[in-house]
Amino acid sequence: MRDSPPQTIYLKDYTPPAWLVEDVHLTFRLAAKTTRVISRIRFAPNPDRVDQTFFLHGEDLVLISSHIDGVAVTPTITEEGLSCDVPDGPFTWEAEVEISPATNTALEGLYMSSGMYCTQCEAEGFRKITYYPDRPDVMAPFTVRIESDLPVMLSNGNPVAEGEGWAEWHDPWKKPSYLFALVAGDLVNHPDRFTTMSGRDVELNIWVRPGDLHKCAFGMEALKKSMKWDEDVYGREYDLDIFNIVAVDDFNMGAMENKGLNIFNSSAVLASPETSTDANFERIEAIIAHEYFHNWTGNRITCRDWFQLCLKEGLTVYRDSQFTSDMRSAPVKRISDVIDLRARQFPEDQGPLSHPVRPERFQEINNFYTATVYEKGAEVIGMLKRLVGDEAYAKALDLYFERHDGDAATIEDWLRVFEDATGRDLTQFKRWYSQSGTPRLKVTEDWAAADDASRPPSRDLADNPEAPDQVRGGGTPSGTYTLTFEQHTPEGSGQTEKEPQVLPIAVGLLGPNGDEVLATTLLEMTQAKQSFEFTGLSARPIPSILREFSAPVVLERETSADKRAFLLAHDTDPFNRWEAGRQLARDGLIAMIRNGSPADDRWLEGMSRVVRDDTADPAFRALMLSLPAESELAQALHEQGTTPDPDAIWQARETVAQQLAETLQDALPRLQAEMTVEGAYSPDAGPAGRRALAGKLLGLTTRLDGGAQAARQYTHADNMTLQLTALACLIRSGRGEDALAAFYNRWKDDRLVIDKWFMLQIAEADPARAADVAKTLTEHPDFDLKNPNRFRATMGALAMNHAGFHRADGDGYALLADWLIRLDALNPQTTARMCSVFQAWRRYDADRQALMRQNLERIAAKSDLSRDTAEMVGRILG
């Protein structure tokens, strides 16, 4: 039977909780199918309440008994929870419930993963553990007693007592129920210690299954770096005596920031050179930092309601991005973030799943853990920091922590702190939180030479002593250059009238010879159309606009290929230099797809210069060599009025990649030799960047030698980065069969490596075969529908193979829909999120649209479809 229709919840309808919680005591008597949870909760009336209803959330619970102040009561129970009459003043609620962790395949609440008990309570999983006001604005200290014969029993806070078959934990810091955590199992720990800025000694542990202990050292170092960085940059010190991380195999997300007990997907914490790639190491470092930073931006200050989710997630994503920039390469990190934003968030903004950074309504909050909330939310923080400056940002953050420590806060609270700290009016800036869609920023240029410049100066370069002589000239240059910007945000998500937003536009100017005549300057745009003048110029400059991608917009600019090539060669801003190359490649590919034009020689020449530039960061050069993704090209074609053909897009990229290989063939041996990393493996930025460039070069070499060098690298590789890079090249060259068999035989007992084996075969498969390869792998004994990592490695990889997923016969769509229908009954969260791969269905040709719609409707017609998936599919279908 289908779940009951979900109710739409609106931000405007928020009311304070009727009852506050002063103290929570929980006892868990663990048993696989009959765990008993005994709760003792002290309630008090909320002075700010608007009604007196006593309601506790609860789902899939068997109520054994309930008491108020020791007197048995019989509450009214529904699918959503219970209610009953209560005293007018403070009282103690006691209840005993029974739950079944072993049969909980949704991985929400308390469940089992290979014999280990673990929890996931964000967003609304605690209600599957016991009856409670499961909302983020109800915060209380927790004491937890765990009774079990398992050797390790963990919960939030500090350990306070233990004995044979039991352990007790106390978390003195008030927290909402979504931050509750419990783990019990046969685990071993990798220990360490950290001394905080005030001299407090903190015990650190990473808990793993026996056999995984050798994969913990990097994660521990990442944790200590995160703790030190948060002290140095934000002044935030850890506040408990112990910090625990636990690696869990079956987990819907990457990790969870539960107070003092972070629970991690194994893939986000376990690492070794033999089993993990450079990308794995960087991801682990970032996720550990992200979850640790939540201790202040999410835990000590949480969100009042789930509409404010971006308050903790956007800010914490921004903080972990700052951390990675400091630990590695800031330009490479910024480019990587923008690639991800455009690949995930821009399509979301432009399709049926579009919503504001702070949504105004939702049905299932699990469906709003989106790129818009996280990545665009982080971009909004970055814009705010650019507008107020580093010093004012630091002052505002200090005020935020001082004013709201222990609070469940809102976006209004966050912006008010900046207004109070800086004196700025952020009323217009707030639109970034309420308006959906990606603004489109159109720019036009005007040049008035010295003899006809008549506009009053606003930025006089003649008065700038740092302006180069060739610009200032011998006299007083007075040419005026004007940039005019127009912003427009398309309709979407029920919003028809979009108002102008505050846009920080970072601009630099280059002279005709490539020298910079104006260093990066921040223009603040507040109107629908606005002009900015630059005077004192002796020659018309070439602008470098939106440096560091200073605002998450689509820049619409009529620019010739020659100017893009000029910026590629001379721009001093690494992001815009990459962007110029990207645009040259994209324009050339689109021309090839549309009318069969050859590859743009200017791009090929530019790439040749970049890759041979020994002064440039190898990681940056590797990014420069990456062609625009097939999905990015499909979106660009769609926006330009051309129906994208996935097969033609794939063929064009293959052609251009082949031409690039031929252009660079004389330099490839030397460059690859120079990128060889000698000595023991290190995941640090320097050697990782060299391997990244070497990997790109190997991919080009494989197009010329048929995979001979890749075969040699695969045989002699001493780390997973080199081995997996070579294996990918062998698959693409058609020589992967033997290597894949050898890879499986070597790593079949390592679940995380076998995830890579599943993913690589499908992602790198010829598009004509990708769906068939995926179908075959679903029949493999190691395919596990219940494990989110394995499911994503298989079906997620099919979606990554753009032309393969969009095969004209629709087999890719049908295969994914088949498995989503099967998964929904077990794990609605993972199912609903995977449905998003269909969100761009309307951009393709009529036949593909009909096939995708048919499969979406087939999912929607499932009689017992979960609320999560029903909402997602309904929104995609519109």
KOLTI-86158 format. One record per residue (C-alpha): x, y, z negated; residue in one letter. Coordinates in pm, whole numbers, plus 50000, padded with zeros to 5 digits. Layout:
N
XYZA ...
This chain:
878
500005000050000M 501365034350094R 502495056549807D 499915082249703S 500145113749920P 502755137449774P 501705170949638Q 503335202349772T 505095221649496I 505575259149537Y 508205282149392L 505555308449326K 503685284549096D 506515279948846Y 505415280448482T 507625275748175P 507505242047999P 504805239947733A 507115221047497W 510835224247438L 513085195947320V 515275201947017E 516965167946994D 517005134447178V 518005100447044H 517915070647281L 518595033947214T 519195010247506F 518924972747454R 520304961647785L 518984931347970A 518934926648346A 515164924448389K 513884934648045T 515884964347920T 514184981347625R 514565019047587V 513605033847250I 513315071647244S 513025095446950R 512505131247067I 511945162346860R 509545186447033F 508685222546953A 506165245747121P 507635269947373N 506855306047273P 506705314947644D 504255287647744R 501115295147938V 499275263447833D 499595237147558Q 499385205247765T 501705177847645F 502845158147949F 505825134947990L 507025122548328H 507315085048370G 507385061048664E 507585023048680D 507665020248300L 505954994848076V 504925012547755L 505344989947453I 504505015047179S 504265052147110S 504125072746789H 503885109146685I 505415116246343D 505225078946269G 501555075146360V 500665052446653A 498985070046947V 497375057747268T 498275081947550P 496595085247887T 498915070248151I 498975077348526T 501435069748807E 503265102148729E 503475100148349G 501485102848027L 499665128647821S 498075128947476C 496925151747197D 499745165346982V 500095187846674P 500215225546715D 503745227846573G 506995208046599P 506725170146594F 508725138646666T 507705116346955W 508805080046952E 508265054947230A 509515021047341E 509415011647708V 510614982547917E 512334985948257I 513984962148503S 517414974248622P 518074942448822A 515144948349056T 515724985649098N 516994987049458T 516185024149497A 519335031749292L 517475058349088E 517195057048711G 518945027148546L 519964999848791Y 522554972748838M 525484971949079S 527254938149095S 526574930948729G 527284966348604M 524564988548456Y 524665024248583C 522365054248623T 521535081048877Q 519095106748741C 519385136648976E 516945148549080A 514075129848914E 515465096148814G 515295099648437F 511535094648446R 512265058948556K 514175053348230I 511745066247969T 508905091147922Y 510325126447912Y 509745162048042P 511985154848341D 512625190148463R 515895209948463P 514685238348239D 514175214847942V 517615211847780M 518655194047461A 521585176247290P 521525138247333F 522615109747108T 522705075547278V 523115040847132R 523865012147372I 523404975947265E 524934949347491S 527464921047499D 529344938747780L 532824950847684P 532514987147801V 529555009647712M 529675046347809L 527385076547796S 527585114547793N 529595134447544G 532005120747285N 532105085647133P 531005087346769V 530705051046653A 530985015346777E 530744979846653G 530314944546774E 527794946447059G 527004983647033W 528395018447093A 527095053247016E 527735085947200W 526795121747119H 526705150847361D 526575183347160P 525945205147467W 522355210847569K 521615194747903K 518625186248121P 517665149948170S 519025148648526Y 522545150048375L 522025119348157F 524315089948232A 524925054848106L 527345028148227V 527964993548086A 529994965748239G 533184945748262D 535484974748342L 539114984748302V 540425020148271N 543225041048413H 543955065048124P 545665098848101D 545495130747898R 545135167947965F 545955197447742T 543595226747797T 544525263347809M 543685266947438S 545765236647342G 542985210847305R 543925175047390D 541425157347620V 541335120047688E 540835111448056L 539745078048203N 538845064048542I 536865031748490W 536855005648765V 536314968648822R 539274945548757P 541314944949076G 540824981949157D 543164996248895L 545935002649147H 543645026549337K 543135051849055C 546375071949034A 545535097049307F 542065103449165G 543515110048821M 546015135148958E 543215152149149A 541205154948828L 544095171048639K 544745195148925K 541055204648922S 541055210948548M 544155232848573K 542875251648879W 539535259648712D 541405274048416E 543785294448631D 541295307848887V 537975309448699Y 539105308648336G 536945277948266R 538145252948006E 536835217747954Y 534625214747645D 534535178247527L 537125154847376D 536895129847661I 536195129848033F 535225097348204N 534835088248570I 533295054948674V 533535039649024A 530285022949139V 529875002749460D 526145009249510D 525465046549500F 523245068349718N 525475099049702M 529165106949688G 529265113349316A 527315128249024M 528425154448772E 526785140148456N 528175157848152K 531455141148050G 530615109248246L 530905114448619N 529645085048823I 531295081349163F 530625061549472N 533705038949491S 534575053949829S 534915088249665A 537475078949399V 539425047249489L 542485052549708A 545775036449803S 548055042050104P 547365006650228E 543565009850221T 542775047250252S 543355072550527T 544595108150488D 540995119350537A 539925096250252N 542535111450021F 541485147050103E 537805138250059R 538475121949722I 540435152149604E 537605175449707A 534785154649558I 536555150049225I 537105187649214A 533485194349309H 532035172349034E 534465185448774Y 533685221748866F 530015214148804H 530875212348433N 530375249948430W 528495257248755T 525715232148711G 526015217748360N 526775246048118R 524665268048347I 522045247348524T 519095256748746C 515695266348612R 513875245148869D 514785225449180W 514065255049405F 517275269749260Q 519355239549366L 521655261449576C 522555280749259L 524675251749139K 525455234249466E 526265263849689G 528525279149425L 530255246349347T 530805238049716V 532365272449754Y 534595266149454R 535745232249579D 536475248049918S 538655274049746Q 540415245949560F 541165226149877T 542385257950047S 544845263249763D 545945226949750M 546315223250128R 546015247350425S 543505275750395A 543135281150774P 542725243850842V 540175240850561K 538205270550693R 538125256751047I 537115222350918S 534295237450711D 532955256251013V 533105225151231I 531035207050969D 528635236550927L 527965238151301R 527625200551332A 525215195951040R 523705228550919Q 523185247951240F 521085219951396P 519105218151073E 518485255651090D 517395253451452Q 515095223251426G 512015210051248P 513915205250920L 514755242250893S 514295257850550H 515765286850351P 518775282350127V 516235285049845R 513135266749973P 509725280749885E 508045246749871R 508805209749875F 507115176149838Q 510085153649762E 513055172149615I 515355143749727N 514815155950083N 516275190050001F 519805178649925Y 520675193050263T 523455210250452A 521465242450422T 521425241050042V 525045229750011Y 527075243150304E 525025273850395K 524625280450023G 528425281149998A 528665304550297E 526335328750120V 528655328849817I 531615335150047G 529855364750209M 529035379349870L 532685376649766K 533835393650088R 531375422050037L 532265429949676V 535975420949688G 538085396749487D 538335417849172E 534615425049152A 533815388449225Y 535985377348933A 534355403248706K 530875392048808A 531685355148753L 532985362548403D 529745380848329L 527745351948475Y 529415326548245F 529105349647943E 525475358848002R 524035325348109H 526045298747926D 523455273347809G 520765287148040D 518645272748317A 519135301748558A 517715314648887T 519015331449202I 517645363949061E 519835359348751D 522855352648974W 522355383549191L 521555405648892R 524955397248747V 526625410249063F 524485441449065E 525345448648702D 529055441448753A 529465461049077T 526675486549087G 525555473849429R 521925469549529D 521615433749657L 517935435049749T 518675431150119Q 521395405250061F 518825383749881K 517225376850219R 519965351150277W 518225330050014Y 514685334450145S 514965335550527Q 515535303650721S 517395300651048G 520795310451182T 521075347351276P 522225353951630R 524655382851656L 524985399151996K 527915422552053V 528625447552331T 531685469552382E 532235504952501D 535475523252572W 535895560752614A 539405570952714A 541105601752570A 539725625452830D 536065616652774D 535935605852408A 533275627252246S 531945607051956R 533055616851604P 535725593551466P 534895568151202S 538115548151196R 541085569551312D 544065547751398L 546145578551476A 546235585751104D 547355550351025N 551135550450976P 551195512751028E 549695515151380A 552245502951638P 553995529651843D 552675516252173Q 549145523052047V 549755556351883R 551935568552168G 554165598952153G 551285622952100G 547905618551939T 545915590852101P 542195598152092S 540495570352287G 537325557352120T 536315521252118Y 532805511552006T 531395478051902L 527605475851896T 525995446551719F 522395434651737E 521125407551504Q 518085385551550H 516965354651362T 514565331851554P 511225321751407E 511125289751208G 509815270650906S 506635291250903G 508465324550908Q 507645346751207T 508985380851107E 512685379151018K 514165410750869E 517745422750925P 520285406750695Q 523495419750545V 526325407050766L 529995410750670P 531765411351007I 535555408450986A 537165424951290V 540695430151416G 541885447651733L 544655436451965L 546525458452209G 546995449752576P 550385434052503N 548985411852226G 550165431951926D 547655438151650E 546615474851641V 544025470951366L 544415445351092A 541365426750967T 538695451950869T 535335443050716L 532315459250880L 529095457750681E 526065454650906M 522685461550748T 520475471551043Q 518965453051335A 521285472651564K 524395490551451Q 527505505751610S 531015509651473F 533595532951628E 537375530751626F 539275561851736T 542885571551787G 543555544252043L 545815548852345S 544465518752535A 541345497652538R 541795470152277P 540645434152284I 538555426851973P 538905396851745S 535405394451598I 534105374251304L 537545365751171R 537645336650925E 534025331551033F 533015358750790S 529265352050831A 527345320450930P 525935333651257V 525925324851625V 528065351051799L 526735360152143E 529385378452341R 530005382552710E 533695374152725T 535715363153023S 537805331953021A 540865354253063D 540075372652739K 539535339752557R 542895327852688A 544445360652567F 543025355452216L 544135319352219L 547655331152289A 547835362252069H 545175363651795D 546745365751451T 543655351551282D 543975313351284P 540225307851290F 539635330651586N 542615316151770R 541025281851727W 537635296251820E 538995310752144A 540345276852243G 537105260252141R 535045284252352Q 537315279552652L 536935242052623A 533185244052568R 532585267452862D 534705245653087G 532915214052982L 529505229753034I 530525241153383A 531735205853456M 528485190453330I 526335214653526R 528105216053860N 531135193353852G 533685221253808S 537245210153729P 538775215153387A 539735251153312D 543465255153381D 543615283453126R 542485259852852W 544915232952960L 547765258352969E 546725272352632G 546665237852474M 550055230552622S 551485261652454R 549795254352124V 550865218152097V 554465226952185R 554565255351929D 556855240651665D 556205270251433T 552485261851404A 551075239351132D 550705204051275P 547255200751114A 546185232851292F 547555219951622R 545615187551573A 542395207251528L 543165227651837M 543405195752044L 539955183751933S 537305188352201L 533825201152109P 531625172651989A 529065157752225E 526215169252001S 527625204652001E 527665204752380L 524115191152390A 522935219552166Q 524795245452374A 523245232452696L 519805232352538H 520205268452422E 521225278452774Q 518115263052925G 519675230853054T 518355196952942T 521395178352808P 522305144952964D 524225124852700P 525935103452964D 527105133653162A 528385150152843I 530365119052752W 531825116253100Q 532865152953104A 534705149552774R 536435118252900E 537525136453216T 538895166653031V 540695144852776A 542335125753060Q 543435157953227Q 544865170652898L 546845138352861A 548235142353210E 549105178953145T 551055169952831L 552545137052944Q 556095150352978D 556035163252618A 554165134952445L 557145112352363P 559155140852210R 556235155052016L 555215121151877Q 558775114351767A 558915148151592E 555705140551404M 557035107651264T 556965108650883V 559955091650726E 560055076350379G 557315066350137A 553735075650216Y 552405108250070S 548855121250109P 550025157350067D 549105183450327A 552485184250504G 552875147550598P 549105143550642A 549135171750897G 551985155451087R 550095122651100R 546965140851215A 548795156051511L 550555123151583A 547165106251591G 545815131051847K 548925126152059L 548585088252038L 545015091352165G 546315110552468L 549165086152523T 546705057052518T 544945072452817R 548205069753007L 549705036652892D 546525016452837G 547175011852465G 550714997852469A 552055022852215Q 548905019652002A 549444981851989A 553004987051866R 551855012151604Q 549124988651483Y 551644960551438T 554184981451246H 551875005251053A 552645006850681D 549595027650583N 545895028250666M 546055061650849T 548465048451111L 546745014651130Q 543225028251174L 544355054651425T 545955027651634A 542935004751603L 540625032451725A 542855037952028C 542885000752104L 539074998852089I 538765028452328R 541275012652568S 539404979552573G 542204961052391R 540684960452044G 539284925152016E 542354907451876D 543274936851653A 539744938451512L 539854901551425A 543264905351261A 542084936151071F 539054917750935Y 541064887350828N 543534909250644R 540994931450467W 537854910150434K 538054910750054D 538234948950033D 534704962550065R 535754998550137L 538124988650415V 535494966250571I 533164996450575D 535785012250804K 535824980751018W 532054982451066F 532075019651142M 534995020651383L 533694993551615Q 530445012551673I 531705048451668A 534485041151919E 532505017052138A 531755024752500D 528325041752491P 526805014852708A 527644989052440R 527335008352113A 523774997352028A 524644961252114D 527734962251893V 525674976851608A 523014950051649K 525654922651642T 527194937051327L 523824937451148T 523914899651190E 527384897151035H 527514880150691P 529124911250542D 526324934550648F 524414944150332D 521204963650371L 521114971650000K 524534988149994N 524315024550111P 527975025750215N 527654995450441R 524355007550587F 525775042050662R 528945026450808A 526765007651056T 523735028851137M 525495061751069G 528225051451313A 525595044251579L 524235079551537A 527805093151564M 528185076551905N 526115103352076H 525755088352421A 525435053552273G 522625063252037F 520875082052317H 521225053552566R 518545058452828A 516765025452757D 516085036352397G 517725005952237D 519675028251998G 516505045051877Y 514655012051838A 517494995351647L 517795023851398L 514005025751351A 513834988151290D 516354990251009W 514925022150858L 511545004850831I 513204975950649R 515324997950424L 512495021150318D 510954995150087A 514314991349909L 515915025649914N 513715055250016P 516445081449958Q 518935066750203T 516145059750452T 514795095150447A 518225110750489R 519105087950780M 515865098150955C 517405132451007S 519425118951304V 516175121851501F 515695158951419Q 516955171551760A 514655148551959W 512945177152142R 516135189252311R 516455159052543Y 514695148352863D 511065137252866A 511855099952875D 514195101652576R 511745123952389Q 508985098652444A 511175070052321L 512275088852008M 508745100051931R 507515064451975Q 510015051651719N 509345079951476L 505645072351495E 506415035651442R 508175044951117I 505345068051016A 502765040651074A 504325017450816K 501545010350566S 503705012150255D 506015040350365L 507675059050078S 506875095450008R 510495104950081D 510455090250431T 506865100350508A 507675136750439E 510895135950641M 509355119050946V 506315141850928G 508515172750931R 510585159751222I 507475152251426L 506065186151334G 
